[in-house]
Amino acid sequence: MHYESNSWIWEGVYYYPHLFGGLMLTAALLGLSTSYFTGLGVPQLPFLWSDLGIFPKKKNGKKRIRVYMDGCFDLMHYGHANALRQAKALGDELVVGVVSDEEIVANKGPPVLSMEERLALVSGLKWVDEVIANAPYEITEKFMNTLFNEHKIDYIIHGDDPCLLPDGTDAYALAKKAGRYKQIKRTEGVSSTDIVGRILSYVRVPEVSQDHNGSLCGEPHKESQSKGSHVSQFLPTSRRIVQFSNGKGPAPNARVVYIDGAFDLFHAGHVEILKSARQLGDFLLVGIHTDQIVSEHRGNPHPIMHLHERSLSVLACRYVDEVIIGAPWEVTTDMITTFNISLVVHGTMAESNPLLTGENDPYKVPKSMGIFRLLESPKNITTSSVAQRIMANHEAFLKRNAKKAESEKKYYAQKKYVSGD
């Protein structure tokens, strides 16, 4: 638990004078230093306050509200990020449960990303304060009591779309019955099922082509393409971009670091390289290449996510301060001057179209200025390697998608307007 300052101690003196005096006397009798009460000394006492039900308060005297939201967070997208943004708005501290691999298999089908990768993605979101690994898919009475008593959760949050167990019962029934449940609006236009569908639409069984860098190659499967069911339904608005943005520019003397890329199928490797880049300066500016540029340099079927979808995923990352939506391929002198860029970086893990040769170096200008640096990519993950996991096990994912597609079809058929953003 994080504390705003030691002012909460003096609030405790005001609200609980008798209890607080007794605790000080007990501490003295035990021979403990009371220097803690001036901001120094014994670190164990805050846990004593929380055990007794005295929690850190806001400056206006109200207890900070802790909310909980869980999910699989497989193939992290802007819909996940927006759900967590909405959940955070319902409280002061957001605790996120990441469902275990075993629970996902039992309730939905095989996950694409490992627990480690999903934890990295969730932890990398700007609205998340704490993460609970291997959370259950169903809010059981035992787990609900753990949330309330150990994690001090006030409310459990979920979207307006139903979350049903294999037997058809509501996974959040107990939380609703306890009166500790709040609902947010589902983000339309994207889902993990939709993204898996986009990838599967390019699978030509049994032949799946791959270039020497592991990139996907080829044309869409005719049968899948004709259905037209895997075209992005996302309707971008300026308000959504504002909601995801920090809304602040760099300070006058800030060291601005620039990194660019496709950032398609936003994954744990992206989070880690952005974290490394941010540590090199005061302000991280990320250039998101246009769909046309990505397609030219990576070939079909890239990009899987379109420009606005990719931009929101990057904006949601806690290490990112600003993005250029539709950044040029080459980093020019004018760009460096306009954005006051101090350092240009690029990761060692990158995908490209092997058919393109003799191209100009996009980093020629920053290299000539001595402000370019190659960063060792912390993780050996690429967009294509994630997609290949799905294609390598396409039968299982086709089955999973068919099951999920039915529930989503039912949801859209019955959906009504829900206020929220």
C-alpha positions, 0 to 999 in steps of 0.5 A: 500500500502506498501512502501520500505522506505522514500527514495521515498519522496526524489525521489519526490523532484527530479522528482516533485520539484514544486509540492513537494514544494507547498505541503510542503508550504501547510502543513506548512500553515495548521500547520502540522509538517514537521517532517514527511519528516525525517521519523516521524510525520503525517501518512496521507500524503502518501495517499495524494501523491497517490491521486495526482498520485505520487506512491512509486518507485523502487530504479531504479526510476520506479513505482512499477507494480501492477497486479491483478488476480482473481479466485474461488480458490476452493479446492486450489491446486498447479495449483492455486499456480503456476498461482499466482506465474506466475502472480507475476512474471509479476509485483512487487505487486500481488493483488488477487480477490477471487470470491464470493460464489454467483458468483461461484454458478451462473457461475460454480455450488456450491463451496466446500469451504467457502469464509473464507476458500478460503481467508485463502488459498489465503492469505497464499500463498507466492506470494500474497501481497493483497486480495480482497474478494467477487470479481465478476466473470466477469471483468465489466467496473465498477469493472475494473475502481475500480481496475485501480483507487482505487487499482492502478492496471496496468494489469489484469492477467488470464491463457491461458484457456478460461473463459466464462460466461453462455452466452458464452462471454469472462469474460475478454473481457473489460480488453483485449479491454483496453489493460491492459490484460496479459496472463499466461500459465495454469498449466497442470495435475490438476484442481478443477474439476479433484480433485472433480472427484477423490473424487466422484469416491469413492462415493457409492450411497446411501451408503457412509461409514465413520469411527469414525474420519470422514475418508473416507473408502471403495473401488473406485466405479467400474464404475468410476474406470474403466474410469481411468479419475481421475488418476493424470496427473501431471508430476513433474519436478525439475524446478517446485520444484525449482520455489516453493522453497525459496532456502535458508537453516536455519541460523547456530543458527536458531531455526528449527521447524519440523511438519509432516503429509499428507497435503492432499487436502491442506486446511485452517486448514493446513495453520493455523497450519503451521502459528502457527508452524512457529511462534515457531521458525526461520525456518519451516521444513515440512515432507510430508509422502509418499503415502504408509504411508498415505494409511497405516495409513488412509486407502483407498482412501487416499491420494487423492493427490499424494506425489509431488502434496501435496509437492508443495501445502505445499511449496507454503505456505508463512510460510514454509521454506523447505519440506522433500518429503517422510518423514518417519513416525517416527521422529528419532534421526538421523533426528533431528541431520541431520536437527538440529531440535530444536522443533517437533510439531503436531496438535490436529486435525489428521486422522488415520486408526482405524484398526491400533492399538498398533503402536509405537509412531512416536514422542517417540524420540523427547518426550524423548528429551523434544523437542515435543509440541502438538499444538492446531489446529486453525480450525476444518477442515480435508481432510475427512471433506472437501471430505464429503462436496462433497459426501454429495451433490454429485448430484450437484457436478456430474452436475457441473463436467459434465459441466466443463469436457466438457469445459476442453475437448474442451480446451485440443482438441484445446490447443497449446503450450504457452511459459511460466512456 
